[in-house]
Amino acid sequence: MNVMSDAEAAKKAAFEANKLSKRLHRQVGQAIADFNMIEAGDKVMVCLSGGKDSYAMLDILMSLRERAPIDFELIAVNLDQKQPGFPEHVLPEYLRSRGVPFHIEAQDTYSIVKRLVPEGKTMCSLCSRLRRGILYRVAGELGATKIALGHHRDDMVVTLLMNMFFGSRMKGMPPKLVSDDGKNVVIRPLAYVAETDLERWAEHRQFPIIPCTLCGSQTTLQRVQVKKMIREWERQYPGRIDNMFTAMGNIVPSHMMDRNLFPFATLQPSGTPDARGDKAFDEDDEGCATPQAAPVRLAPRPPRETNE
């Protein structure tokens, strides 16, 4: 039985960390380029919660800025919601150690949420609305041109399923959008990144994680349950999350049901073959969207027996 030495183990760990780093930086850089998230002269307000996702986002954006072909600023912003036991010193100490400008906005939204939301009810909706309004205001005060949030690929898939299951609408979480107040551009640089990779990166970088005592304590949330569901799907069928995420960018309006997106009422035959037509339904459940699949060939029908 071969036992790996400490030196070999360390070498392997360094190799895996380097590979993970390259993948994360490539995916974030690609998302920024694909959706034109950051432009020359931007001042990007990086929303830092103290969780693994926002730490990773700031960490990668700082690294990418050093080699970017354009100049842009980063400023980290944390909303201190005055949760009991929140370690106020952790984020300032970390940000000073990284040499990044930052702003801590102290607003007691915790007390508001606890007062207005009955015990046992979901707090996320009110909490997110309060937090969003404050962050939009702070962005204006700081002169930020972009607001960066730490949502990742899995968050975007979960949001799509949440809207389908509980909102009866095909709506996801876009990588870039204009904020509700019409004054801010919100970007999600981690759009292409898997949550499992962020977990590994947080462990490798040893971020000082601060758990949330609001949403983090609600284990019965529908979002938590949907996330567990897609994780289980991924274990059974590796690649399923990626397929769902890719599907969000491969929408065929003619094969959906939204009459505002496709003119079903006035649809007429054109007389011209369309590769996106009925052939879309010829693929079986297991081999959908596999262009290399061999064409189906029917076996010759055996001669019919008769009594004649």
C-alpha positions, -999 to 999 in steps of 0.1 A, spaced: 0 0 0 15 33 -11 13 61 15 17 96 2 45 116 20 38 150 35 58 166 7 39 148 -20 6 157 -3 16 193 -1 27 193 -38 -7 178 -48 -26 203 -27 -7 232 -43 -13 218 -78 -51 215 -71 -52 250 -56 -35 264 -86 -58 246 -110 -88 259 -90 -75 295 -90 -70 294 -128 -106 281 -133 -121 307 -110 -102 336 -125 -111 324 -160 -148 320 -152 -151 354 -135 -131 371 -163 -153 355 -189 -185 365 -172 -173 401 -170 -164 401 -207 -196 383 -219 -219 408 -202 -196 439 -202 -199 441 -164 -170 464 -158 -159 493 -180 -130 517 -180 -133 542 -152 -159 522 -132 -160 524 -95 -173 490 -84 -189 487 -50 -183 451 -39 -209 441 -14 -192 421 13 -214 401 37 -187 381 55 -197 349 37 -176 327 14 -191 340 -18 -186 377 -13 -151 371 1 -142 351 -30 -157 378 -53 -136 405 -38 -105 384 -37 -108 375 -75 -118 410 -86 -87 424 -68 -65 399 -86 -81 405 -120 -78 443 -116 -40 440 -113 -38 425 -149 -69 441 -165 -64 461 -197 -86 488 -182 -85 509 -150 -113 506 -125 -117 511 -88 -129 487 -61 -145 497 -28 -158 470 -4 -190 478 14 -205 459 44 -239 465 58 -237 460 96 -273 450 104 -266 450 141 -272 413 146 -264 402 181 -229 389 185 -218 402 151 -180 405 153 -176 441 141 -138 439 140 -134 410 116 -141 427 82 -123 460 89 -92 440 100 -93 418 69 -99 446 45 -71 467 59 -48 437 56 -57 434 19 -52 472 14 -87 477 -2 -108 508 5 -139 500 24 -170 515 40 -191 500 68 -227 511 68 -243 505 102 -281 502 101 -302 482 126 -323 463 101 -321 432 124 -344 448 150 -369 459 123 -370 424 108 -374 407 141 -402 432 151 -422 430 119 -419 393 110 -438 369 131 -418 341 148 -414 311 125 -421 331 93 -395 337 65 -375 369 71 -356 369 38 -381 390 18 -382 420 42 -345 417 51 -334 418 14 -357 447 6 -343 468 34 -307 458 26 -312 465 -11 -325 500 -5 -297 509 18 -270 495 -6 -285 515 -35 -284 547 -14 -248 540 -3 -237 534 -39 -249 569 -48 -232 585 -18 -199 568 -27 -202 575 -64 -202 539 -74 -210 531 -110 -216 493 -105 -228 473 -76 -212 438 -74 -232 410 -57 -218 376 -48 -244 353 -63 -230 323 -81 -242 298 -107 -261 276 -82 -279 307 -68 -291 315 -104 -304 280 -110 -321 279 -76 -338 313 -84 -351 300 -117 -366 269 -101 -380 289 -72 -398 312 -96 -411 282 -116 -422 262 -85 -437 290 -64 -442 320 -87 -454 303 -119 -430 323 -140 -399 317 -160 -376 342 -144 -341 338 -132 -313 359 -117 -295 378 -145 -257 384 -145 -263 421 -150 -294 444 -146 -306 479 -137 -316 482 -101 -352 486 -90 -347 524 -85 -334 528 -120 -302 544 -108 -277 516 -104 -262 488 -125 -260 455 -105 -235 429 -116 -228 393 -106 -192 384 -115 -195 349 -100 -223 340 -125 -203 312 -141 -188 298 -108 -200 266 -91 -207 269 -53 -186 238 -46 -155 256 -61 -162 287 -39 -163 264 -8 -129 250 -18 -115 284 -25 -127 298 9 -110 269 27 -78 274 7 -77 312 13 -89 308 49 -114 337 47 -126 348 82 -162 337 76 -190 354 96 -222 333 98 -255 351 93 -279 347 122 -309 358 101 -312 338 69 -285 314 79 -306 301 108 -337 293 87 -331 257 76 -367 253 64 -366 280 37 -378 269 3 -346 281 -12 -326 259 12 -348 229 2 -344 236 -36 -306 239 -32 -306 205 -15 -327 191 -43 -303 203 -71 -273 190 -51 -289 156 -49 -296 158 -87 -260 166 -93 -248 136 -72 -271 113 -92 -265 129 -126 -232 149 -127 -235 180 -150 -272 186 -144 -267 219 -127 -245 231 -156 -271 219 -181 -298 239 -164 -276 270 -161 -267 267 -198 -303 264 -207 -310 298 -192 -289 313 -221 -303 290 -248 -340 300 -248 -361 293 -279 -392 315 -276 -410 296 -304 -410 265 -282 -423 282 -250 -457 297 -244 -452 334 -239 -474 352 -264 -455 384 -257 -423 369 -269 -435 350 -299 -464 358 -323 -483 325 -320 -516 341 -330 -503 352 -364 -480 322 -371 -481 310 -407 -460 284 -426 -431 300 -445 -424 272 -468 -387 273 -457 -372 245 -436 -364 256 -400 -338 236 -380 -354 248 -348 -388 234 -358 -405 201 -348 -372 182 -350 -366 197 -315 -389 170 -302 -371 140 -319 -345 136 -291 -351 111 -264 -351 119 -227 -316 106 -221 -298 120 -251 -312 155 -256 -290 181 -273 -263 156 -282 -253 166 -317 -229 136 -320 -257 111 -314 -260 86 -342 -293 87 -362 -319 62 -353 -322 34 -378 -353 12 -377 -347 -25 -381 -363 -41 -412 -398 -53 -404 -401 -91 -405 -424 -106 -431 -460 -107 -420 -473 -142 -414 -506 -150 -430 -529 -180 -430 -533 -179 -468 
